[in-house]
Amino acid sequence: MASPLKDLYSLAFYERLTHALTVTISGFDKELFIKKIFTPEFESKELKERMKHTTAVLHDFLPEDYPQTIILIKKIIEQLRIQGIGEDRLAYMFLPDYIETYGIDDFETSVKALEFVTQFVSCEFAVRPFILKYQNKMILRMHKWSLHENHKVRRLASEGSRPRLPWAMGIPFLKKDPSSILPILENLKTDPSPYVRRSVANNLNDIAKDHPHVVLNMAKNWSGLGAETDAIIKHGSRTLLKQGHTDILKYYGLDDAGILLKDFKILTPQISIGESLEFSFSIFNSNPAEQKVRLEYAIYYKKQNGQNTKKVYKISERTYPAGAAINIIRKQKFVLITTRKFHLGDHQISIIINGAEKDILNFDLTV
């Protein structure tokens, strides 16, 4: 069984960190640092709490002068690299958190620090309070970042400006009007890094939740620029596709006319938590010509209040020749995960063809 994420902050981790701190901070007291970290409450802290705790303890050992502290943070990162510690290690997210916590009132020093630190560990969460406080001033800086030579800085321009970044604070003014970040996405739509391009797609998907017409217009403007940009558009339209948005279905030539659903059955009409729902069906293209078919299914999960919430899962997207038929069997696991709690009782499953919900059946989740 995998260890909890919070255990990234272990004694071994702090041993590596304090070695770098000893080299970079004059008069650093390693024993006192370790003592302050491992308080009686440490074991009960979760991942983010341990991260915040590390930030606060580090603050006690750094200069009161914030610009001087940032100079030391850069030296700490350089020393960690010398020690062979690679980039993008989750445990080092306390470094951008330090900037977010103690540098929010020093715009110039902090944005330069974010630009440097994100090349070691992503600053996509730390940048958001600066967007909220400085708004267009920060967006303009991120526009410059979108032209940066380092792909991680370019990615920060896109990922950090997402209106609805998961696990992060939302940006209300960008949800209301995303026009200020569109030039950032324009700069990055043909970026050579797949890491950056995926972020552009995620940003588009966020925008689509509030302004589908904006994403549809961008899709039309970007169409045909290349396979990689087409992939950005497709991934950025995934929520619209799952919602069966008429215009995006038309854009991709997804028409359900003549595509027939047959023999839809639930093979396990009663399941328990930890088991899998198994179902089968057939698809027949009755059209005289080939037709692109996007197949999905939706689970209507029962909520605590007794109502259902719908989640759509993609099966496939392919072209069916005229007269083609295919039999499909699928399973959906009902295994407990941290992001979903199951409630017992009646549930439903439906089959969706090119955005159109065709049939819906009931099944029972039991103890």
GIPE-V257969 format. One record per residue. BURIAL is b if it has 16 or more other C-alpha atoms within 10 Angstrom, else e. Layout:
# GIPE-V257969
burial
BURIAL
BURIAL
This chain:
# GIPE-V257969
burial
e
e
e
e
e
b
e
b
b
e
e
e
e
b
e
e
b
b
b
b
b
e
e
b
b
e
e
b
e
b
e
e
b
e
e
b
b
e
e
e
e
e
e
e
e
e
b
e
e
b
b
b
b
b
b
b
b
b
e
e
b
b
e
e
e
b
b
e
b
b
e
b
b
b
b
b
b
e
b
b
e
e
e
e
e
e
b
e
e
e
b
b
b
b
b
b
b
b
b
b
b
e
b
b
e
e
e
e
b
b
b
e
b
b
b
b
b
b
b
b
b
b
b
b
b
b
b
b
b
b
b
b
e
e
b
e
e
b
b
b
e
b
b
e
b
b
b
e
e
e
b
b
b
b
b
b
b
b
b
b
b
b
b
b
b
e
e
e
e
b
b
e
e
b
b
e
e
b
e
e
b
b
e
b
b
e
b
b
b
b
b
e
e
e
e
b
b
b
b
b
b
b
b
b
b
b
b
b
b
b
b
b
e
e
b
b
e
e
b
e
e
b
e
e
e
e
e
b
b
b
e
b
b
b
b
b
b
b
b
b
b
b
b
b
e
e
e
b
b
e
e
e
e
b
b
b
e
e
b
e
b
b
e
b
e
b
e
e
e
b
b
e
b
e
e
b
b
b
b
e
b
e
b
b
b
b
b
e
e
e
b
b
b
b
b
b
b
b
b
b
b
b
e
e
e
e
e
e
e
e
e
b
e
e
e
e
e
e
e
b
b
e
e
e
b
e
e
e
e
e
e
e
e
b
e
e
e
e
e
e
e
e
b
b
e
b
b
b
b
b
b
b
b
b
b
b
e
b
e
b
e
e
b
b
b
e
e
